[in-house]
């Protein structure tokens, strides 16, 4: 099942590691606050995210205080209006 809205999807998660490398994000338009307030999150695998249709990434990683690294080099932000 595909969803166009992943805004706040993992907000406040207390997980230390999240692997979303197999998540189909090809139809997603909203990722605002997706990982906000994941204060314990250290490792996040979003390396295969398809962000070509995303329009909002506002506060996507806000308050991810323990995040060690983040690979977003494959993100396509050409349609993002709010980051």
C-alpha angles and dihedrals in degrees: 000000000000125000129197093207124061094153110144090356095142098019112152095004112163093209117126093205130033123180114193097157091125097045113120105228097162093117098038117122100167126054096150112148091354094150100015117145093014087141096170097044111123104161127036124175110199095138095128098047113138103215099168093116098037114122100175129043095155113154090351093153102019115149094009087144100170100041107133099193140347127205110207098146091117094051113122105210098172092116098038112119099172122040 
